[in-house]
């Protein structure tokens, strides 16, 4: 599916809302394209957490119509050490630093181009605010159709990718790792629902840090204060405590093992 701009731009950042940075980005977009429709996907990404943002982007973009532009700003290097990429997948376009943010949206059939600042009308560019000087105006220009995808620069053959999170599958189990937490203290993992083994058993249990946790369909199936597992809005396995914080009450760290086993008895 080719990209046909629809005037929609989403913003996914770790900038928060206490400072004017997000508003500045929106002002730059409106200056380039007055009819732009901007959606604040999230500005509460944990500071500098590229892994969290990469999973959130991959789990969110399909909720928007093809033709949307997704601008992502999580940039520990503050613009010093890497290029800006424009990626495309399934009729969506993504604008982000080349630091691994596009790992999961490009992993199954996507292409990225390196932004050539000699070809793209986004000047002036400072060294420390690329989200204002490059990403915001570039997103608006792409959403408006004033800039074609093929005009931003050459295809990038080796974009930065995050280290893979191994997933090991057997006929009765799947093992992955914890990759992050959300603001409610829910832990999300690298395991997707499609990873589950096909079995005629009585369901699944999740093993994490010595706990045996029931896999449920919703939070409401668990009693208050009890641990449960379910598949979250990103389609990833999540460990939660109803009306509580799994990140505070369970022993865990990013990269620790989590196993889903079929209940066969």
Secondary structure, DSSP 4 states (H G I P E B T S, - for coil): ------SEEEEEES--SSSSHHHHHHHHHHHH-TT-EEEEEES-PPTT-HHHHHHHHHHHGGGS-TT-EEEEE--TTTTSS--EEEEEETTEEEEEESSSTTTTTSTTT-EEEE--TTTS------SS-HIIIIIIHHHHHHHHTSS-GGGS-PBPSS---PPP---EE-SSEEEEEEEEE-TT--EEEEEEGGGS----SS-EEEEETTEEEEB-SSGGGSPTT-EEEEE-TTSEEEEEETTS-HHHHS---TT-EEEEEE---
